[in-house]
Amino acid sequence: EVALTQLLHQLNKKGQKSRTPPKFVKKGMACIVRLETAQPICVERFKDFPQLGRFTLRDEGKTIAIGKIVKLIDTKELNAN
């Protein structure tokens, strides 16, 4: 189970980030988001290990998102801040 906790940036066609976070995401948009998993899962950054750096989110048999993992944040880091 995965929860989308924060929309951080929208990406344009050239891959440039927006300064303000988007309020919503439409079909076909590219965004940088923060995801939180209910249980620990085995993933890596796409840059370090491409096979474990991709993900697909599905809901009721339909693909709702695909992407690459660009950054990993440990829960210990979040609790320290």
Summary of the structure (lengths in Angstrom):
residues: 81
radius of gyration: 13.5
end to end distance: 24.8
largest distance: 37.4
contacts: 146
relative contact order: 0.18
helix: 11%
strand: 40%
